[in-house]
Amino acid sequence: MGAPFRLGWFGNLTAPEWRDGWSTDDALTWSDGRFYVEMVQAMERAGFDFMMLEDSLMVSDIYAGTAELELKHAVYAPKLDPVPVISMLAYATEHIGIVGTASTTFYPPYLLARAFSTLDHVTRGRVGWNVVTSSEDRAAQNFGMEKIPEHDRRYDVAGEFVDVVRKLWDSWAPDAIVADPVTGYYADHTKVAPIHHEGEFFTVRGPLNTPRGPQGRPVVCQAGASPKGREFAAKNADMLLTIPNGLDGMKEYRDDIRARAAAHGRDPDEIKVFFVVEPVVGRTDAEAWAKHEEYLGHAQRNYEFQMVNFAATMEIDFSVFDPDLPIPEDVTTNGHQGQFAIWKEAFGGKPIKEAAGAMRIGSIELVGSPATIADRMEEAMEHVGGDGFMFLSQPPSRAYIADITEGLCPELQRRGLIRTGFSHATFRENLRSF
Ligand SMILES: Cc1cc2nc3c(=O)[nH]c(=O)nc-3n(C[C@H](O)[C@H](O)[C@H](O)COP(=O)(O)O)c2cc1C
């Protein structure tokens, strides 16, 4: 038996599946949050460590200068703000970690520290913050800027931002609240201190007006892929999300992050790396491959979806390129640089339309029965060294969630590969428990 690993889910708070004729009215009612409540409950039952909620702050019209395909496919919009939704998901669950995305380019650090400290309380210590720097001019234009700041500079700002947020989270000592009926003191003012931060980008006095949460510092999640991003992650993150290509790419990424973490004086085992995959599960291998074939049959839809996906996150308008040729060599991005390099590699020099039409996002292809996929996951973890996977499905559906939580996960649990329960109260403790 292989060593146990962990599962997370990449959640988009966007419209669930509406195109396949199996949908209920979820596609219209998802924005009341209940679809996602039921989804996170299914995940908790099935042995997931966390659900992550991605975010961005714009309606993208980069592809061909119009939001038509973005809205047609509901790629990144419409969507909900993850921060308030975390409360709802936490109230409906007991143990699973919930990670919300928030941007260091647009939030002021005080508000971010306060929001996530509040969430740490109301989740009873189960919240994580996915630190992103954002990458879109269209988002910047919603905050009074013309362009998003340059890639490496965004990470410089993010570094100081995270320092400030940590200082604010630490501005209340763990024993600051005494609630002593004898002395009449609720909080001890000697244990609540201003931070007096004056840095290159931020000036923040503190202290926070929210007391220290159960985790003290919520779990820090990150998805840096560029050298600057990896360095940031290795210094700051408790967990990482990533989509390198293939087993060797996965191993290279994890080894690199662990080496960088050690160079920062950290124990590499404190950092858990999650590889994005999109398993296609059937009762039999044949059933799973039939589902995969059906997906490939939607080549035009898949192509349009990926074009908007790339345009939104990398702000490259692929409509100006010939779809029957490979991605031109000289195209660069100020957006997700590491990710762009990986996508280019995944295209493998194939014509854009052909590659995008057949593309699934994920580090390795997982198609088969629960037993077949469990074998592959086990082998992958052995090759890579460990930690876990994050499942992605854009858009999700109840049928797909059931394939995972009622088909694949029980097989993984029977093999002792994923958790069957939670031994600790907080997300960080559970993350580090094996
Ligand atoms: C699995 C995964 C999830 C991500 N989620 C978000 C997100 O919700 N919002 C966002 O702005 N960026 C997101 N990113 C982008 C990363 O924060 C990062 O910018 C990207 O991986 C490229 O790395 P680099 O910034 O080091 O070039 C995500 C990346 C990955 C791989």
The ligand as a MOL file (V3000), in Angstrom:
LIG
                    3D

  0  0  0     0  0            999 V3000
M  V30 BEGIN CTAB
M  V30 COUNTS 31 33 0 0 0
M  V30 BEGIN ATOM
M  V30 1 C -4.4890 25.8690 -9.3910 0
M  V30 2 C -4.3210 27.3450 -9.5140 0
M  V30 3 C -5.2800 28.1880 -8.9870 0
M  V30 4 C -5.1560 29.5730 -9.1180 0
M  V30 5 N -6.1430 30.3970 -8.6500 0
M  V30 6 C -6.0710 31.7260 -8.8700 0
M  V30 7 C -7.1300 32.5870 -8.4830 0
M  V30 8 O -8.1420 32.1620 -7.9450 0
M  V30 9 N -7.0200 33.9070 -8.7540 0
M  V30 10 C -5.9160 34.4340 -9.3660 0
M  V30 11 O -5.8670 35.6460 -9.5760 0
M  V30 12 N -4.8800 33.6410 -9.7070 0
M  V30 13 C -4.9450 32.3130 -9.5040 0
M  V30 14 N -3.9100 31.5040 -9.9020 0
M  V30 15 C -2.7190 32.1000 -10.4720 0
M  V30 16 C -1.5570 32.0500 -9.5140 0
M  V30 17 O -1.7820 32.8360 -8.3840 0
M  V30 18 C -0.2790 32.4840 -10.2200 0
M  V30 19 O -0.3530 33.8230 -10.6190 0
M  V30 20 C -0.0470 31.6120 -11.4310 0
M  V30 21 O 0.0270 30.2540 -11.0540 0
M  V30 22 C 1.2080 31.9670 -12.2200 0
M  V30 23 O 2.3200 31.9910 -11.4110 0
M  V30 24 P 3.2660 33.2360 -11.4110 0
M  V30 25 O 2.4090 34.3730 -10.8840 0
M  V30 26 O 4.3600 32.8650 -10.4750 0
M  V30 27 O 3.6970 33.4950 -12.8130 0
M  V30 28 C -4.0330 30.1140 -9.7830 0
M  V30 29 C -3.0670 29.2430 -10.2920 0
M  V30 30 C -3.1990 27.8780 -10.1800 0
M  V30 31 C -2.1540 26.9860 -10.7560 0
M  V30 END ATOM
M  V30 BEGIN BOND
M  V30 1 1 1 2
M  V30 2 1 2 3
M  V30 3 2 2 30
M  V30 4 2 3 4
M  V30 5 1 4 5
M  V30 6 1 4 28
M  V30 7 2 5 6
M  V30 8 1 6 7
M  V30 9 1 6 13
M  V30 10 2 7 8
M  V30 11 1 7 9
M  V30 12 1 9 10
M  V30 13 2 10 11
M  V30 14 1 10 12
M  V30 15 2 12 13
M  V30 16 1 13 14
M  V30 17 1 14 15
M  V30 18 1 14 28
M  V30 19 1 15 16
M  V30 20 1 16 17
M  V30 21 1 16 18
M  V30 22 1 18 19
M  V30 23 1 18 20
M  V30 24 1 20 21
M  V30 25 1 20 22
M  V30 26 1 22 23
M  V30 27 1 23 24
M  V30 28 2 24 25
M  V30 29 1 24 26
M  V30 30 1 24 27
M  V30 31 2 28 29
M  V30 32 1 29 30
M  V30 33 1 30 31
M  V30 END BOND
M  V30 END CTAB
M  END
